Amino acid sequence: MRNACLSLLGAICLSAPSFAQEADGWIDLFPGKNLAGWKRVPIAPDTKPVAKNAWSVDATNKLLVCDGVGVKEMLLFGKEFGDGVFHVEWRFRKVEGDPVYNSGIYVRTAKDGLIWHQIQVAHTQKPPFMGDLFGVIDRVKQETKVLAIGEGPKLVKGPGEWNTYDISCQGKQITVLINGKTSCVWNDCSTPRGHIGMQAEFFFIEFRNLKFKELR
């Protein structure tokens, strides 16, 4: 069975593999061959396909590698989720100088990318800062808003080191944990379901241990 092919949005149409639920309730979402189970979606207002595919799978080390140089887009899991916890580990490739390390983690995001909630993954000089929650929550207005500010810059490890985000969505509440400690909480999410994913945004980043646990 194949996911719908969003050709105008530059999405990749791939056959979705079966993602087994483990005994403890976690579902391992690591991409299959050729990113099976996931799809690329441009970030509005861009609607043209990006020629470069930033995403590749290192099956030996079980890493999802993102060479985001020159690319700004989402990689979304093909299935929508409601209440649950998205667990993702990431690290930037450390480089010399003063680069703009940039990426992001998505929850409760529309399949076309016009509504999205992102937890910031970036070392920046202006908000939103690391671990802050921001997004577009009005499909018509398309205004990016900072939704919750947290303690991310104090909790995250530097480039070259692995970090863990656990993002819990339950009812209207979204809670962000960074390396096991609460960074921020937002209590006014009006989107009950959506896709989870990661962002390519002009830099090199690696992901591992992509898991989701549904809360009932």
N, C-alpha and C positions, 0 to 999 in steps of 0.2 A: 504494500500500500504506500502510495507516495504523497508527500506533503504537497499542498497547492503551490504552484510555481508562480511567484510574484515577479514576473519578468520586468514590469515597469519599475519595480523597486530594486531591481538588481539582486533579488534573492536567488539562491541556488536551490533547485528542486532535487531532493535526495530521498532515497528510500530510507524509512525510519526503522532502525533495528529494535529488537525487544530489549528494554532496559529492566533488568530483574530487580525486585525489591529484596533487600537483605533481611536477615532475621530480626535485626534491630530497627527495621522500618526505613532505613536510608536507601535511596535509589541512586545507583552509580550512573552518572550522566556523561561519563567520558565519551567524547565523540568516536564514532566508528570510522571506518575507512572513508576517505574523501569527505570528512565532517558529517557522516551519516547521522541523522537525528537532529541536526542543527541547520540554521539558514542565515545567510547574510542579508541585512536590511539596512539601506541607507538611512542617515539621520536627516530628518526634514530641516530646512527646505530643499535639500539636495534630493533629487529623484532619479538621477542618471546612474546607471551601473558603474561601479569602480572597476577599472580594468584589472588592477592588481589584486590578487587574492592574498590577503595578509596572513591567513590562517593555515597552519599545518599541524599534523599530528606526529609526535615523536613517540611511536608505539613502544620502543625499547625502554625508555625512561618514563613512559606514561605521562607525557607533558603535552599540553596544547600550547603551541608556540604562535605568538602574534608578532609579526614584523609590520608594525603599523606605520612605518615611515611613508608619508604620502597618502595615507588612507584615514578616513573617518567614517566608521560605520558600526552597526551592532552585529553581533553574532547571537541569535536567539534560539533557544531550545524549541523544538517544534510543537510541544504540548503545552497548553495552558495549565497553570496551577492556581488553586485558591489559597487557603491558609496552609502555611508550612514554613520550613526553614531551609534556606539556600546556603550551603557551605561551599566556600571556594578559597583556595590558597593561591597566592600570586607573588611574583617577584619581578622587579625591573632589572634589566641588564645595566649594570653600573658602567658609566662612561666618564671620561675626564671632562673638565670644564664645568659649565653651568647650564646643563640641558633642561628642557621642560619635560619632566617625566609625567606621562599622562595616559590615563585609561579610565575604566569605570565598570561597575557591576550593576546589572539591571534586575528589577523585580516588578511584577505587576505592570508589564509593558504590552502595549497593543502590537499585534502581529505586523501592522504596517508602520510601526514606529512613531505614530502621530501622538500617542499618549505614552509617556515613559516616566519611570521613577529610577533615578540612578544614585548609587552611593559612590562618591568621588574616590578615585584612585589617582592621585596626582600630587606632586610636590610643586605647589604654586605660591605666588606672592600675593594673590588676591582671592577672595572667596568665589565659589565654594572651596573649602579646604579639605584635606584628607579626611575621609569618613563622613563628611556632611552629606545630607540627603537633599537632592534637588531634582527638578524635572519639569515636564510639560503636562499639566493636568486638565487643560481645556483644549479639546480638539480643534475648535474654531479659532481661538485667539492665538494659539501657538506661542505663548509667552513662557520663557524659562524662569522658574521661581526657585529660590532656596527654601526648602520646606523644614529642615531641622539642622541645627548647628551643634557639633559635638566636640569631643576631646581627641579626635583622630590624630592630629599632629603629635600629641604626647604619647599615643599608644602604638603607632606604627613603627616598624623597623625600617632602616635605610635601604637604598638601592643595593641590589645584590643579595638581600636576605629575604627569606620567605615570610609572608604574612598571611593571617587567616581572617576572613570575614565570615561571620554567621549572621545572616539577615533573616529575621523572623517576621512573618506577616500573619497577623491574626485579627480578623475583623477589620476595624479601621486603623489598627496600630501596626506600625513598622518599627522594629527595634534593630539596631545595628550593634553587633559586638565585633571588636577588633582585638585579635589575639587573646580572646577569652574575657575581655572587659567591655562593659557597655560604653559605647561612644555617644549615641544619640537615640532619641525616641520621638516618633511623630504619631499623633493620635487622630489624624483627620484624613485618612486615605479613603476616598470615595470609589476607588476602583477595586471591586472584590476579587477579580481574577486577572491573570495575565501571564505573559511569558517571562522567563528569567534569561539572563545572558551576560555577555561581556562586551566591552567596547575596544575597538582599535582606534587610536587617536594619535597618530604621528610619532609613535615611539615603540620600542621593542619591549615586550612583556611576556612572561610565561605563566601558565595556569596549570594547576593539578588538583586532584581530589575534588572534582566537581560532583556534589551530591545534593539531593533534596529529600527532605522528610515531610510528608504531609501530616498536618495537624487536624484532627477531627473532633 
